[in-house]
Amino acid sequence: MQAVWELPMLLFSFIEMAKKQGILQVQGTEIRLYSEQQEDFISLTDIARKFNPKTGQLILNWLRNRSSISFLGAWESLHNPNFNVLEFENIKNQTGDPTFTLSLTEWIEKTGALGIRSKKGRYGGTYAHQDIAFEFLSYLSPTFKLYVFKEFQRLKQLDEAQKQEALGWNLKRMLTKVNYTVHTDAIKEELIPPRVSGQGFIYAGEADILNVAVFGLTAKFWRQQNPDLKGNIRDYASTEQLLVLANLEAVNAELIRMQLSQDERADILNQAAIKQMQSLLTSRSLPKMEDPKRLGN
């Protein structure tokens, strides 16, 4: 059943969203950017499109330039401990030769470069670290570079709340009902679902199978344990537990299509919940939240 756990899940989409995406509006040109591990990457494709519809060719022309290669080598040497300096020197020595060609893929694969990367999909294109992107702008148009730099600095100077809104990433909007932080190792341990295989639960429905997988008990049993609390078990769940629940709904639908019994599905979902919660609690990509109501015992 490992393949079931490897289905595309909301958990990993959520973590990916921590790599914040946004758009700079500069003189009628949209320039996409995203942040990863507190480093900003800017779309060279969008910058090039302002000057030439053949964006890929324009980027390659710049990449093959000797001064560009020298700058890229210097940047990688400062920021990338795994940069292949010998391959870089070999490439640099070939620049200027009329037969010299170099693609972005070759540059990355031969040198192990990190400053420029190619992204596929909806937000695809060639992106570069902000230092490299501004060097590319200097090559194309120092004047336009100043406009881009001014807009980029304006975005960076926004306070954190404004910045999240500007980049289209607002966690509170996604999880309005939950506001929780894992403060201690003891609480983290509490959030790991218990193994419930073979305990003979009676499920009121599919939602209850998921409750057992994540919380280790049914909704009915939770109400019996917490007669003074209003609402249901999920109203008192943590952010992490709600994320895992959302993931497991997709997994459960797949298991139903496989015609597995409730007990079989409960066991698989419980194992998946444990694995996902462990991964989620050790992830450094998720933002911290404030404390809400705790799940009653």
Backbone bond lengths (Angstrom), bond angles and torsions (degrees), N, CA, C in turn:
res aa  C-N    CA-C-N  psi(-1)  N-CA   C-N-CA  omega(-1)  CA-C   N-CA-C  phi
1 M - - - 1.451 - - 1.525 112.44 -
2 Q 1.323 118.16 6.46 1.445 121.35 179.74 1.517 111.54 -56.60
3 A 1.354 116.01 -34.62 1.463 119.75 -177.92 1.519 111.12 -61.32
4 V 1.325 116.91 -32.39 1.457 120.28 179.36 1.525 110.11 -64.56
5 W 1.321 116.59 -41.63 1.453 119.69 -179.13 1.523 111.25 -66.15
6 E 1.315 117.18 -24.44 1.452 120.87 -175.45 1.520 112.36 -89.87
7 L 1.356 117.84 7.11 1.454 120.18 174.53 1.519 108.89 -62.52
8 P 1.353 116.93 150.29 1.474 118.79 174.83 1.522 108.96 -57.93
9 M 1.319 117.00 125.38 1.458 120.51 -173.33 1.517 110.75 -126.07
10 L 1.336 114.64 153.94 1.446 120.61 179.88 1.517 111.82 -59.41
11 L 1.332 116.95 -32.58 1.458 120.34 -178.82 1.509 111.11 -54.71
12 F 1.326 116.86 -50.61 1.450 120.28 -175.60 1.516 111.10 -75.81
13 S 1.348 117.79 -28.06 1.458 120.29 172.81 1.520 109.50 -65.75
14 F 1.318 116.12 -39.22 1.467 120.56 179.54 1.520 110.98 -63.55
15 I 1.343 116.42 -45.02 1.458 119.76 178.35 1.519 110.46 -61.68
16 E 1.318 115.72 -40.48 1.464 119.80 179.71 1.519 111.26 -62.16
17 M 1.343 117.26 -32.03 1.457 120.18 -179.17 1.514 111.87 -66.86
18 A 1.336 117.11 -17.59 1.454 119.78 176.03 1.515 111.20 -65.89
19 K 1.331 115.59 -19.28 1.457 120.47 172.12 1.532 105.87 -83.04
20 K 1.299 116.68 88.10 1.455 122.33 -164.78 1.524 112.23 -68.85
21 Q 1.319 115.47 138.80 1.451 122.27 -179.75 1.511 109.88 -113.09
22 G 1.340 116.41 148.62 1.442 120.29 178.79 1.513 110.77 -160.65
23 I 1.328 116.01 -177.24 1.456 121.73 -177.69 1.526 109.50 -137.84
24 L 1.320 116.07 133.25 1.458 122.46 170.54 1.526 107.94 -94.63
25 Q 1.320 116.66 135.19 1.457 122.51 175.48 1.525 107.65 -106.30
26 V 1.334 116.54 109.43 1.465 120.95 -175.44 1.521 109.70 -131.38
27 Q 1.335 117.04 112.14 1.459 122.78 177.99 1.534 111.88 49.39
28 G 1.313 115.98 46.65 1.448 120.68 178.27 1.514 115.15 77.90
29 T 1.315 117.00 6.15 1.469 121.59 -179.90 1.520 110.07 -110.92
30 E 1.324 116.80 130.00 1.460 121.66 175.27 1.516 109.39 -90.85
31 I 1.323 116.00 126.11 1.467 121.38 179.95 1.517 107.60 -123.66
32 R 1.315 116.33 114.74 1.465 121.52 -178.22 1.531 110.32 -77.84
33 L 1.310 114.94 150.10 1.457 120.82 174.87 1.520 108.97 -149.43
34 Y 1.308 115.78 161.00 1.459 119.93 173.65 1.520 108.39 -149.47
35 S 1.329 115.09 158.54 1.459 121.51 -179.69 1.511 109.55 -112.80
36 E 1.305 115.10 137.91 1.463 120.87 179.16 1.517 108.71 -142.06
37 Q 1.338 115.27 120.54 1.460 121.40 -178.31 1.525 110.90 52.65
38 Q 1.340 114.89 45.42 1.455 124.46 176.30 1.531 113.11 65.28
39 E 1.315 117.20 19.02 1.461 121.88 175.32 1.521 108.56 -117.02
40 D 1.334 116.80 139.05 1.459 121.64 -176.92 1.520 111.30 -99.12
41 F 1.346 115.66 134.20 1.458 123.07 177.75 1.526 108.60 -120.02
42 I 1.325 116.25 134.94 1.463 122.72 -174.84 1.522 109.25 -118.26
43 S 1.315 116.61 143.72 1.463 121.79 -176.71 1.529 111.60 -74.14
44 L 1.324 116.41 113.20 1.462 120.99 173.07 1.528 109.94 -70.36
45 T 1.312 116.13 -30.64 1.471 120.89 179.19 1.523 110.67 -60.82
46 D 1.336 117.14 -45.28 1.457 120.77 -179.85 1.523 111.50 -68.02
47 I 1.319 116.23 -38.24 1.469 119.64 177.71 1.523 109.84 -63.33
48 A 1.340 116.03 -46.72 1.465 120.60 -177.81 1.515 111.82 -64.00
49 R 1.336 117.42 -32.40 1.460 121.33 -176.99 1.529 112.22 -62.31
50 K 1.312 117.36 -26.93 1.469 120.70 178.09 1.529 110.50 -65.20
51 F 1.337 117.21 -28.09 1.462 120.79 -173.47 1.531 113.80 -106.34
52 N 1.326 117.01 -25.09 1.459 119.84 -176.13 1.525 109.02 -161.11
53 P 1.335 118.65 128.38 1.471 119.88 178.73 1.527 112.43 -64.10
54 K 1.341 117.25 -22.14 1.464 120.81 176.90 1.524 108.06 -85.30
55 T 1.329 114.88 70.68 1.466 120.26 -172.37 1.522 113.19 -61.94
56 G 1.342 115.53 -41.29 1.463 119.18 -178.33 1.512 111.94 -61.42
57 Q 1.318 117.31 -41.91 1.455 121.09 -179.45 1.520 111.36 -66.49
58 L 1.322 116.35 -39.29 1.461 120.28 179.66 1.528 110.89 -64.11
59 I 1.328 116.33 -41.62 1.469 120.51 178.12 1.525 110.72 -64.48
60 L 1.342 116.87 -41.82 1.468 120.40 179.60 1.521 111.25 -65.61
61 N 1.329 117.41 -38.10 1.469 120.06 178.03 1.528 110.22 -59.89
62 W 1.331 114.90 -41.90 1.470 119.07 178.15 1.526 111.12 -68.26
63 L 1.313 116.56 -40.74 1.460 121.53 -177.83 1.518 111.57 -62.49
64 R 1.329 117.99 -33.40 1.466 121.48 -177.35 1.522 112.93 -83.80
65 N 1.333 115.79 -5.72 1.458 120.41 179.54 1.533 110.15 -71.33
66 R 1.311 117.23 136.91 1.465 120.82 -175.68 1.525 112.12 -61.60
67 S 1.321 116.88 -41.98 1.468 119.20 -179.91 1.529 110.65 -66.26
68 S 1.340 116.76 -34.03 1.465 120.46 177.79 1.519 110.45 -66.59
69 I 1.318 116.09 -45.68 1.466 120.35 178.68 1.520 110.75 -60.56
70 S 1.334 117.06 -41.06 1.469 120.86 179.43 1.524 110.60 -63.06
71 F 1.341 116.40 -42.00 1.463 119.86 179.02 1.524 111.13 -65.20
72 L 1.325 115.76 -45.65 1.463 119.71 -179.72 1.526 110.87 -61.27
73 G 1.324 116.43 -41.64 1.466 120.06 178.61 1.515 111.84 -62.74
74 A 1.332 115.95 -41.08 1.464 119.73 179.11 1.526 110.69 -65.35
75 W 1.353 116.18 -42.38 1.469 119.59 -179.60 1.522 110.77 -63.51
76 E 1.331 117.30 -47.49 1.465 120.93 -179.15 1.521 111.35 -63.27
77 S 1.317 117.40 -37.64 1.468 120.85 179.78 1.523 111.04 -62.88
78 L 1.335 116.76 -32.82 1.459 120.94 -179.80 1.526 112.82 -80.77
79 H 1.334 117.32 -32.09 1.454 120.45 -170.53 1.536 115.22 -113.55
80 N 1.298 117.53 -11.77 1.467 120.78 -172.52 1.526 110.26 -124.95
81 P 1.326 118.61 101.62 1.472 121.11 -178.26 1.524 113.54 -66.00
82 N 1.333 117.43 -17.87 1.466 120.85 -179.36 1.529 112.84 -101.06
83 F 1.316 116.22 12.99 1.462 120.42 -179.67 1.530 109.97 -65.43
84 N 1.346 116.12 131.94 1.459 122.01 -178.50 1.535 109.13 -85.53
85 V 1.305 115.32 93.98 1.466 120.99 -175.29 1.520 111.52 -66.27
86 L 1.328 117.76 -36.12 1.471 120.75 -179.12 1.526 110.73 -63.73
87 E 1.328 117.29 -44.31 1.464 120.32 177.57 1.525 110.62 -65.54
88 F 1.331 115.46 -37.53 1.461 119.15 177.71 1.527 110.97 -60.60
89 E 1.318 116.94 -46.62 1.466 120.68 -179.73 1.526 110.48 -62.57
90 N 1.303 116.57 -37.52 1.465 120.54 178.34 1.526 110.87 -63.69
91 I 1.331 115.55 -43.19 1.464 119.82 178.48 1.526 110.70 -65.77
92 K 1.325 117.12 -44.50 1.460 120.92 -178.46 1.526 111.74 -61.07
93 N 1.328 115.73 -37.71 1.469 119.85 -179.67 1.527 112.33 -67.17
94 Q 1.330 116.78 -21.70 1.460 120.45 -179.16 1.526 113.02 -88.42
95 T 1.336 117.05 -16.08 1.462 119.48 -179.04 1.524 109.19 -63.63
96 G 1.310 116.28 141.12 1.460 121.23 -176.40 1.502 112.97 97.79
97 D 1.324 116.48 -22.60 1.468 120.51 176.41 1.529 108.44 -71.67
98 P 1.344 117.54 131.31 1.477 119.15 -177.73 1.524 113.65 -61.10
99 T 1.310 118.38 -20.70 1.468 120.83 179.99 1.527 112.55 -95.01
100 F 1.329 116.80 1.09 1.462 120.74 -176.36 1.529 111.21 -71.80
101 T 1.305 116.66 129.38 1.468 123.07 173.88 1.524 108.35 -132.33
102 L 1.308 116.31 149.93 1.455 120.88 179.56 1.519 108.81 -155.55
103 S 1.306 116.28 123.56 1.464 120.99 176.43 1.516 108.74 -99.46
104 L 1.321 115.69 163.68 1.457 120.47 177.84 1.522 111.14 -61.27
105 T 1.329 115.82 -41.27 1.466 120.08 178.78 1.521 111.14 -61.11
106 E 1.331 117.36 -42.91 1.468 121.08 178.98 1.524 110.92 -63.46
107 W 1.311 116.59 -42.19 1.462 120.33 179.90 1.530 110.83 -60.72
108 I 1.325 116.60 -44.87 1.459 120.39 -178.37 1.524 111.48 -69.40
109 E 1.336 116.64 -46.47 1.470 120.26 -176.07 1.526 112.26 -68.40
110 K 1.322 117.88 -38.48 1.466 120.61 -176.59 1.529 112.79 -76.04
111 T 1.320 116.01 -36.97 1.466 119.04 -174.62 1.524 113.76 -104.23
112 G 1.335 117.37 -14.22 1.467 119.66 -175.14 1.516 111.80 71.93
113 A 1.333 117.62 28.25 1.462 122.67 -176.67 1.521 111.94 -63.37
114 L 1.330 115.86 145.62 1.462 122.48 179.94 1.524 112.68 -116.39
115 G 1.316 117.13 -16.49 1.452 121.12 -172.46 1.509 114.79 -74.95
116 I 1.335 117.42 -24.87 1.459 122.38 176.91 1.515 108.22 -121.41
117 R 1.314 117.04 139.11 1.459 119.90 -179.35 1.526 110.44 -148.90
118 S 1.299 114.64 156.79 1.461 121.65 179.40 1.519 108.98 -109.70
119 K 1.346 116.45 128.70 1.455 121.43 179.08 1.515 109.55 -114.47
120 K 1.331 115.49 140.09 1.458 121.33 179.11 1.518 109.91 -103.60
121 G 1.319 115.30 171.63 1.448 120.07 176.07 1.511 113.01 90.39
122 R 1.342 113.98 -160.97 1.468 120.84 -173.64 1.522 112.02 -58.68
123 Y 1.317 116.97 -38.14 1.455 120.87 -178.92 1.526 110.54 -103.05
124 G 1.325 115.67 33.53 1.449 120.84 -174.72 1.518 113.31 -72.85
125 G 1.342 113.63 169.06 1.458 121.05 179.41 1.511 110.29 136.31
126 T 1.315 115.67 -176.65 1.457 121.53 177.26 1.519 109.05 -94.66
127 Y 1.324 116.12 123.55 1.463 122.12 179.29 1.518 109.27 -116.83
128 A 1.329 116.01 152.84 1.455 120.76 177.82 1.518 109.73 -140.80
129 H 1.324 115.03 152.25 1.460 119.72 174.31 1.522 108.83 -54.89
130 Q 1.323 116.75 149.06 1.460 120.36 -174.66 1.526 112.64 -53.14
131 D 1.326 118.46 -37.62 1.469 120.80 179.10 1.519 110.77 -59.78
132 I 1.324 115.45 -43.39 1.463 121.12 -177.57 1.524 110.05 -74.08
133 A 1.337 116.37 -38.18 1.469 119.81 179.15 1.526 111.20 -60.83
134 F 1.327 116.95 -40.24 1.467 119.47 179.54 1.532 111.45 -71.83
135 E 1.310 117.43 -28.40 1.465 120.21 173.13 1.528 110.02 -67.24
136 F 1.333 116.33 -40.27 1.463 121.26 176.02 1.527 110.43 -62.10
137 L 1.330 116.55 -40.07 1.459 120.78 177.56 1.526 111.35 -64.62
138 S 1.311 117.81 -36.56 1.467 120.93 176.84 1.522 111.00 -62.31
139 Y 1.320 115.59 -37.11 1.465 121.98 179.09 1.528 110.99 -66.45
140 L 1.345 116.36 -38.54 1.462 120.62 -176.06 1.528 112.48 -85.45
141 S 1.347 116.21 -50.05 1.454 120.24 -175.71 1.523 110.28 -164.21
142 P 1.329 118.10 103.95 1.470 120.19 177.90 1.528 112.19 -57.44
143 T 1.324 117.24 -33.04 1.463 120.25 179.79 1.527 111.31 -66.47
144 F 1.340 115.90 -49.04 1.461 119.02 179.04 1.523 110.37 -63.80
145 K 1.327 116.82 -32.73 1.460 120.57 177.54 1.526 110.51 -57.76
146 L 1.337 117.54 -41.68 1.460 121.16 -179.43 1.527 111.37 -62.96
147 Y 1.334 116.17 -40.29 1.462 119.64 178.60 1.530 111.07 -65.75
148 V 1.331 116.07 -42.86 1.465 120.02 179.19 1.525 110.15 -64.71
149 F 1.317 115.71 -43.30 1.464 120.11 -178.84 1.528 110.59 -61.95
150 K 1.325 117.51 -40.86 1.460 121.68 -179.90 1.524 110.47 -62.94
151 E 1.337 117.28 -44.75 1.458 120.73 179.87 1.522 111.31 -68.21
152 F 1.322 115.94 -37.62 1.464 120.58 178.69 1.524 110.20 -63.72
153 Q 1.316 117.16 -43.62 1.460 121.29 178.82 1.520 111.45 -65.16
154 R 1.338 116.83 -36.59 1.462 119.75 177.67 1.527 110.60 -60.69
155 L 1.325 115.73 -42.51 1.454 119.86 179.47 1.524 111.05 -65.82
156 K 1.319 117.04 -40.33 1.458 120.93 -178.16 1.523 112.17 -67.72
157 Q 1.333 116.01 -26.02 1.459 119.92 -176.69 1.521 112.93 -85.76
158 L 1.310 117.57 -6.55 1.460 119.90 176.48 1.523 109.86 -62.79
159 D 1.319 116.97 148.72 1.457 117.51 174.40 1.526 109.04 -70.58
160 E 1.295 117.85 168.86 1.459 121.39 -169.44 1.525 112.19 -60.92
161 A 1.327 117.65 -40.23 1.463 120.08 -179.47 1.521 110.90 -65.67
162 Q 1.341 117.07 -44.62 1.458 121.19 178.54 1.522 110.99 -64.75
163 K 1.316 116.00 -38.02 1.458 120.13 -178.81 1.519 111.15 -64.20
164 Q 1.329 116.67 -43.32 1.458 119.72 179.25 1.517 110.65 -62.44
165 E 1.337 116.83 -39.09 1.449 120.51 179.33 1.528 110.37 -67.38
166 A 1.342 116.98 -42.68 1.458 121.21 -178.28 1.519 111.94 -65.35
167 L 1.310 116.71 -32.98 1.457 120.64 -179.11 1.531 112.08 -88.80
168 G 1.319 116.86 3.47 1.462 119.86 175.39 1.507 113.42 72.04
169 W 1.314 117.41 27.67 1.468 119.75 -178.15 1.519 108.05 -132.83
170 N 1.305 117.53 104.01 1.454 121.60 -177.56 1.517 108.48 -132.19
171 L 1.301 115.04 101.28 1.461 120.08 -174.28 1.527 112.06 -62.67
172 K 1.334 117.28 -34.83 1.457 119.20 -178.39 1.522 111.08 -64.30
173 R 1.318 117.13 -32.54 1.461 120.57 178.52 1.517 110.45 -67.76
174 M 1.343 117.05 -32.48 1.457 121.26 -179.55 1.515 112.03 -77.18
175 L 1.321 116.47 -35.74 1.466 120.40 -173.82 1.528 109.32 -126.21
176 T 1.317 117.07 63.81 1.460 120.94 -174.26 1.518 113.06 -68.54
177 K 1.318 117.36 -23.79 1.457 119.82 -175.70 1.514 113.01 -87.79
178 V 1.346 117.07 -10.50 1.459 119.70 -171.65 1.515 110.17 -129.20
179 N 1.317 116.61 140.24 1.453 120.62 179.39 1.526 107.93 -150.07
180 Y 1.329 117.14 91.26 1.462 121.14 -167.22 1.512 112.54 -141.18
181 T 1.317 117.39 141.16 1.463 121.98 174.84 1.520 110.11 -125.24
182 V 1.325 115.44 141.25 1.458 119.83 173.43 1.521 106.76 -81.84
183 H 1.331 117.31 108.32 1.455 120.80 -174.89 1.528 113.18 -89.84
184 T 1.311 116.93 -37.41 1.460 119.63 -172.56 1.513 110.65 -132.50
185 D 1.331 114.51 161.69 1.461 119.60 176.47 1.525 110.58 -61.56
186 A 1.331 116.95 -30.64 1.471 119.90 -179.48 1.520 110.10 -65.53
187 I 1.340 117.56 -42.88 1.459 120.69 178.60 1.517 110.33 -67.36
188 K 1.334 117.35 -39.33 1.462 120.38 177.09 1.523 110.35 -57.98
189 E 1.327 115.37 -44.24 1.453 119.52 -179.63 1.528 110.70 -63.15
190 E 1.348 116.08 -36.35 1.453 120.97 -179.39 1.530 111.85 -65.20
191 L 1.333 116.65 -30.37 1.451 120.34 -177.56 1.523 113.30 -77.90
192 I 1.323 118.23 -17.05 1.461 120.46 177.13 1.529 108.51 -69.48
193 P 1.336 118.98 120.39 1.469 120.19 -178.09 1.527 111.74 -61.12
194 P 1.335 118.04 144.72 1.470 120.67 175.84 1.527 109.79 -76.49
195 R 1.325 117.03 156.85 1.463 120.58 173.67 1.519 108.23 -75.51
196 V 1.319 117.47 128.58 1.467 121.20 -173.25 1.530 112.37 -120.56
197 S 1.315 117.71 11.92 1.465 120.69 -176.68 1.528 111.36 -60.58
198 G 1.345 115.72 133.79 1.462 121.29 172.80 1.513 115.32 75.67
199 Q 1.354 118.70 19.15 1.460 120.78 -177.86 1.530 113.06 -95.60
200 G 1.339 117.85 2.84 1.457 120.94 171.37 1.514 115.57 66.12
201 F 1.312 118.65 43.21 1.463 121.18 178.46 1.530 111.13 -70.47
202 I 1.326 115.17 148.89 1.457 121.44 171.85 1.523 107.03 -106.96
203 Y 1.334 116.71 114.95 1.454 121.31 -172.79 1.523 111.00 -93.59
204 A 1.351 115.12 132.78 1.460 119.97 177.49 1.518 111.40 -78.02
205 G 1.312 117.13 -17.24 1.465 121.48 -179.52 1.512 109.93 172.55
206 E 1.318 115.49 -173.52 1.463 119.79 -177.88 1.524 111.92 -63.30
207 A 1.333 116.74 -35.11 1.461 119.49 178.32 1.522 110.99 -61.41
208 D 1.315 116.78 -34.82 1.458 120.99 -178.99 1.536 111.32 -70.60
209 I 1.325 116.52 -33.11 1.474 119.29 176.09 1.524 109.76 -61.73
210 L 1.324 115.41 -40.93 1.463 119.68 178.34 1.529 110.85 -69.33
211 N 1.339 116.86 -37.48 1.472 119.69 176.88 1.518 111.42 -58.89
212 V 1.309 116.25 -44.29 1.466 120.51 179.72 1.526 110.31 -65.52
213 A 1.326 117.07 -40.67 1.463 121.11 -178.39 1.522 111.49 -62.42
214 V 1.346 116.99 -38.55 1.466 120.92 -173.94 1.529 112.46 -95.90
215 F 1.337 117.19 -42.02 1.458 120.37 -174.70 1.527 113.47 -101.17
216 G 1.339 116.50 -16.95 1.464 119.88 -179.32 1.510 113.71 82.87
217 L 1.355 118.86 11.88 1.454 121.73 178.75 1.524 109.74 -157.60
218 T 1.333 114.87 159.37 1.466 120.00 179.90 1.526 109.89 -82.51
219 A 1.347 115.83 165.82 1.454 120.44 178.52 1.533 110.87 -62.24
220 K 1.327 117.03 -39.12 1.465 121.27 -179.57 1.527 111.33 -63.43
221 F 1.328 116.33 -45.29 1.457 120.12 -179.36 1.526 110.69 -65.87
222 W 1.345 116.95 -35.60 1.473 120.52 177.82 1.527 110.29 -63.63
223 R 1.347 116.71 -41.66 1.471 120.03 179.32 1.525 111.03 -64.74
224 Q 1.322 116.71 -36.76 1.465 120.27 177.64 1.529 111.12 -65.51
225 Q 1.315 115.99 -34.63 1.464 120.28 179.77 1.522 112.67 -78.64
226 N 1.341 116.68 -23.66 1.465 120.84 -174.76 1.532 110.59 -129.75
227 P 1.315 117.49 63.96 1.478 120.63 -175.61 1.524 113.46 -65.20
228 D 1.332 118.68 -22.35 1.460 121.69 -176.61 1.528 113.18 -89.45
229 L 1.318 117.36 -6.57 1.463 120.79 -178.31 1.518 110.41 -93.39
230 K 1.332 116.16 138.73 1.454 121.40 177.52 1.530 109.97 -87.57
231 G 1.323 116.95 160.25 1.450 120.47 177.98 1.508 112.44 84.25
232 N 1.328 115.85 -154.85 1.459 120.40 -179.40 1.514 110.56 -129.47
233 I 1.302 116.08 -179.18 1.457 122.20 -173.03 1.529 112.22 -58.48
234 R 1.325 116.74 -35.40 1.468 119.47 -175.91 1.522 112.51 -75.72
235 D 1.345 116.98 -21.42 1.459 120.12 176.43 1.525 111.64 -66.47
236 Y 1.317 116.93 -19.30 1.455 121.45 -178.03 1.536 112.09 -111.18
237 A 1.333 116.11 15.71 1.468 120.94 -179.43 1.513 110.83 -80.62
238 S 1.318 115.65 157.85 1.463 121.45 176.40 1.524 110.12 -84.02
239 T 1.321 115.78 167.31 1.463 120.81 174.99 1.516 110.72 -54.04
240 E 1.331 115.33 -45.86 1.460 119.57 -177.39 1.524 111.46 -62.89
241 Q 1.325 116.22 -42.62 1.463 119.59 -179.34 1.524 111.66 -64.67
242 L 1.341 117.58 -38.36 1.456 120.36 178.70 1.519 111.49 -67.20
243 L 1.319 117.12 -36.11 1.461 120.29 177.71 1.532 111.02 -65.07
244 V 1.318 115.67 -44.15 1.459 119.55 178.79 1.530 110.35 -64.95
245 L 1.319 117.55 -40.37 1.464 120.69 177.07 1.523 111.30 -58.62
246 A 1.336 115.97 -43.88 1.467 119.72 179.74 1.517 110.85 -61.99
247 N 1.315 117.02 -39.98 1.464 121.28 177.76 1.523 111.34 -63.25
248 L 1.331 115.16 -44.85 1.456 119.42 -174.03 1.522 112.66 -68.51
249 E 1.319 117.78 -23.99 1.467 119.48 176.14 1.523 110.72 -60.14
250 A 1.342 116.51 -41.64 1.466 120.23 177.95 1.523 110.89 -68.47
251 V 1.335 116.07 -39.55 1.469 119.92 179.17 1.522 110.20 -65.11
252 N 1.332 116.86 -43.07 1.463 120.88 -178.87 1.526 111.06 -62.46
253 A 1.335 116.53 -39.50 1.462 119.58 178.40 1.527 110.50 -60.19
254 E 1.324 116.67 -39.08 1.466 120.61 177.76 1.524 111.04 -66.66
255 L 1.323 116.78 -39.86 1.469 120.92 179.77 1.529 111.19 -66.59
256 I 1.330 116.18 -36.40 1.469 119.86 177.07 1.519 110.09 -63.21
257 R 1.337 116.22 -42.21 1.467 119.71 177.59 1.528 111.45 -62.40
258 M 1.322 116.24 -26.22 1.467 120.71 177.95 1.528 111.64 -82.84
259 Q 1.354 116.12 -0.73 1.471 123.54 176.01 1.529 112.21 62.64
260 L 1.326 116.29 38.68 1.460 120.08 175.82 1.527 109.83 -84.71
261 S 1.326 116.86 152.25 1.458 121.55 -179.47 1.530 110.21 -73.16
262 Q 1.345 116.12 167.20 1.464 120.33 178.94 1.528 111.49 -59.95
263 D 1.320 116.76 -43.69 1.463 119.84 -179.22 1.529 111.29 -64.55
264 E 1.325 116.87 -40.59 1.457 120.05 178.60 1.527 110.76 -64.74
265 R 1.318 114.96 -42.98 1.464 118.75 -179.61 1.531 111.11 -67.07
266 A 1.324 116.59 -40.20 1.459 120.29 179.87 1.528 110.89 -60.12
267 D 1.335 115.97 -40.82 1.462 120.31 -179.73 1.526 110.85 -66.16
268 I 1.324 117.02 -45.67 1.471 121.33 -179.69 1.527 110.55 -65.06
269 L 1.328 116.61 -43.74 1.462 120.55 -179.21 1.527 111.56 -65.46
270 N 1.305 116.64 -37.26 1.457 120.57 178.31 1.530 111.19 -63.73
271 Q 1.331 116.21 -43.80 1.470 120.12 177.43 1.531 110.77 -62.99
272 A 1.333 115.52 -41.01 1.460 119.79 178.87 1.523 110.93 -65.11
273 A 1.337 117.29 -39.89 1.463 121.41 179.91 1.523 110.98 -62.73
274 I 1.316 116.78 -42.28 1.466 121.04 179.05 1.524 110.16 -62.24
275 K 1.317 115.36 -46.34 1.463 119.83 -178.83 1.526 111.44 -63.60
276 Q 1.329 116.72 -44.98 1.462 120.23 -178.84 1.526 111.80 -66.42
277 M 1.323 117.44 -41.32 1.458 120.28 -178.97 1.523 110.58 -64.98
278 Q 1.317 117.05 -39.59 1.455 120.70 177.28 1.529 110.85 -61.69
279 S 1.329 116.25 -43.20 1.458 120.42 178.51 1.519 111.07 -65.81
280 L 1.331 116.34 -41.56 1.460 121.17 -177.55 1.523 111.95 -65.71
281 L 1.311 117.27 -41.93 1.459 121.05 -177.26 1.518 112.88 -71.87
282 T 1.338 116.83 -21.72 1.467 119.79 179.06 1.516 112.08 -96.88
283 S 1.340 117.53 -3.77 1.465 120.63 -179.64 1.512 110.08 -73.92
284 R 1.342 115.91 136.97 1.458 121.33 176.57 1.519 111.12 -93.87
285 S 1.329 116.79 -0.79 1.463 119.75 -175.63 1.516 113.17 -83.97
286 L 1.353 117.07 -18.42 1.454 119.18 -173.70 1.514 111.02 -86.24
287 P 1.335 117.62 137.16 1.455 121.21 178.44 1.518 111.30 -72.54
288 K 1.297 115.74 155.31 1.459 121.12 177.92 1.518 110.07 -83.61
289 M 1.321 116.72 146.26 1.450 121.94 179.66 1.529 108.78 -121.60
290 E 1.324 116.23 171.03 1.463 120.93 178.10 1.521 110.02 -90.21
291 D 1.327 116.06 166.72 1.461 121.45 -176.32 1.528 112.71 -76.73
292 P 1.374 117.69 132.63 1.443 120.77 169.16 1.511 109.90 -111.54
293 K 1.319 116.98 -153.89 1.472 121.62 172.95 1.522 108.65 -66.35
294 R 1.302 116.85 140.73 1.462 121.09 177.16 1.516 109.60 -90.68
295 L 1.289 116.87 154.44 1.466 122.74 177.00 1.521 109.01 -64.33
296 G 1.336 116.92 124.15 1.459 120.21 -177.74 1.498 112.94 -68.70
297 N 1.318 117.24 152.55 1.460 122.62 179.53 1.526 109.34 -113.53
